[in-house]
Amino acid sequence: MAPEPLKKLQQEIEKTQASNDEQAASMADLRDHIQRAIDEPENAPGLLEALRDSFAQFQADHPQLAAAIQSAVDFLAESGV
């Protein structure tokens, strides 16, 4: 089962409308990273890096998504990833 911050991030990604093709691709990549980290926890470091890289991209246009990303980053960092 996915940790709550990752579930919330998945939900936020699903309800967020991408502003452009680049954001849509980034959101698809994040969905893939999240699922891989859930399915195989050893992939969590890759997710953490992807989340950190994507935060700034969404901060201005999608603050709720950015907040969910930050929560997931905090959770993963606190988990020792």
C-alpha contacts under 8 A as a table, 3 or more apart, distances in Angstrom:
res1	aa1	res2	aa2	distance
1	M	38	I	7.38
2	A	6	L	6.29
2	A	7	K	6.05
2	A	38	I	5.79
3	P	6	L	5.51
3	P	7	K	6.32
4	E	7	K	5.00
4	E	8	K	6.10
5	P	8	K	5.13
5	P	9	L	6.15
5	P	68	A	7.31
5	P	71	S	6.25
5	P	72	A	5.14
5	P	75	F	6.84
6	L	9	L	4.97
6	L	10	Q	6.14
6	L	34	I	7.02
6	L	72	A	5.91
7	K	10	Q	5.06
7	K	11	Q	6.25
8	K	11	Q	5.04
8	K	12	E	6.12
8	K	68	A	6.78
9	L	12	E	5.00
9	L	13	I	6.10
9	L	65	L	7.21
9	L	68	A	5.19
9	L	69	I	6.34
9	L	72	A	7.05
10	Q	13	I	5.17
10	Q	14	E	6.26
10	Q	31	R	6.70
10	Q	34	I	7.63
11	Q	14	E	5.12
11	Q	15	K	6.41
12	E	15	K	5.30
12	E	16	T	6.05
12	E	64	Q	7.46
12	E	65	L	5.78
12	E	68	A	7.04
13	I	16	T	5.23
13	I	27	M	6.53
13	I	31	R	7.54
13	I	65	L	6.66
16	T	62	H	7.55
16	T	65	L	7.25
18	A	21	D	7.24
18	A	23	Q	5.38
18	A	24	A	5.11
18	A	27	M	7.81
19	S	23	Q	6.35
19	S	24	A	7.52
19	S	61	D	7.54
20	N	23	Q	5.43
20	N	24	A	6.32
21	D	24	A	4.95
21	D	25	A	6.14
22	E	25	A	5.17
22	E	26	S	6.18
23	Q	26	S	4.93
23	Q	27	M	6.02
23	Q	57	Q	7.66
23	Q	58	F	7.80
24	A	27	M	5.13
24	A	28	A	6.23
25	A	28	A	5.08
25	A	29	D	6.17
26	S	29	D	5.00
26	S	30	L	6.13
26	S	54	S	7.27
27	M	30	L	5.00
27	M	31	R	6.20
28	A	31	R	5.09
28	A	32	D	6.33
29	D	32	D	5.09
29	D	33	H	6.16
30	L	33	H	4.98
30	L	34	I	6.02
30	L	47	L	7.59
30	L	50	A	6.92
30	L	51	L	7.24
31	R	34	I	5.19
31	R	35	Q	6.21
32	D	35	Q	5.21
32	D	36	R	6.16
33	H	36	R	5.16
33	H	37	A	6.14
33	H	43	N	7.92
33	H	46	G	7.22
33	H	47	L	5.30
33	H	50	A	7.52
34	I	37	A	5.14
34	I	38	I	6.18
34	I	44	A	7.98
34	I	47	L	6.28
35	Q	38	I	5.05
35	Q	39	D	6.02
36	R	39	D	5.07
36	R	40	E	5.66
36	R	41	P	7.51
36	R	43	N	6.30
36	R	44	A	7.84
37	A	40	E	5.10
37	A	41	P	4.75
37	A	42	E	6.82
37	A	43	N	4.79
37	A	44	A	4.71
37	A	47	L	6.59
38	I	41	P	5.76
38	I	44	A	7.87
40	E	43	N	5.82
40	E	44	A	7.78
41	P	44	A	5.35
42	E	45	P	7.19
43	N	46	G	5.57
43	N	47	L	6.72
44	A	47	L	4.94
44	A	48	L	6.22
44	A	76	L	7.70
44	A	81	V	6.56
45	P	48	L	5.06
45	P	49	E	6.36
45	P	81	V	5.69
46	G	49	E	5.22
46	G	50	A	6.20
47	L	50	A	5.00
47	L	51	L	6.03
48	L	51	L	5.15
48	L	52	R	6.21
48	L	73	V	6.06
48	L	76	L	6.75
48	L	77	A	7.93
48	L	81	V	7.52
49	E	52	R	5.18
49	E	53	D	6.15
50	A	53	D	5.08
50	A	54	S	6.15
51	L	54	S	5.17
51	L	55	F	6.09
51	L	69	I	6.14
51	L	70	Q	7.83
51	L	72	A	7.88
51	L	73	V	6.61
52	R	55	F	5.44
52	R	56	A	7.96
52	R	69	I	7.91
52	R	70	Q	7.98
52	R	73	V	7.04
53	D	56	A	7.07
53	D	57	Q	7.85
54	S	57	Q	5.25
54	S	58	F	6.67
55	F	58	F	5.61
55	F	59	Q	6.06
55	F	66	A	5.57
55	F	69	I	6.39
55	F	70	Q	7.19
56	A	59	Q	5.09
56	A	60	A	7.57
56	A	66	A	7.65
57	Q	60	A	7.35
58	F	61	D	5.60
58	F	62	H	5.10
58	F	63	P	6.65
58	F	65	L	6.76
58	F	66	A	5.55
59	Q	62	H	5.64
59	Q	63	P	4.97
59	Q	65	L	7.57
59	Q	66	A	5.03
59	Q	67	A	7.93
60	A	63	P	6.10
62	H	65	L	5.39
62	H	66	A	6.25
63	P	66	A	4.87
63	P	67	A	6.04
64	Q	67	A	5.02
64	Q	68	A	6.27
65	L	68	A	5.04
65	L	69	I	6.13
66	A	69	I	4.95
66	A	70	Q	6.15
67	A	70	Q	5.03
67	A	71	S	6.20
68	A	71	S	5.04
68	A	72	A	6.24
69	I	72	A	5.14
69	I	73	V	6.16
70	Q	73	V	4.95
70	Q	74	D	6.09
71	S	74	D	5.08
71	S	75	F	6.11
72	A	75	F	4.98
72	A	76	L	6.09
73	V	76	L	5.21
73	V	77	A	6.01
74	D	77	A	5.11
74	D	78	E	6.02
75	F	78	E	5.16
75	F	79	S	6.10
76	L	79	S	4.92
76	L	80	G	6.49
76	L	81	V	5.47
77	A	80	G	5.26
77	A	81	V	5.46
78	E	81	V	7.49
